[in-house]
Amino acid sequence: MKYPIMVDYYEYRREILSDGTMKRNCLKCNAENSTVISTNL
């Protein structure tokens, strides 16, 4: 399932991993590191 999320810009820049992704906890189901945001567009 896809849905939009909001991330603070500076938090986003600080949390980018070396593989070009950012992992977050799901705000809907609270699963840890289940939301993966690709920084490669």
Secondary structure, 3 states (H helix, E strand, C coil): CCCCCCCCHHHHHHHCCCCCEEEECCCCCCCCCCEEEECCC
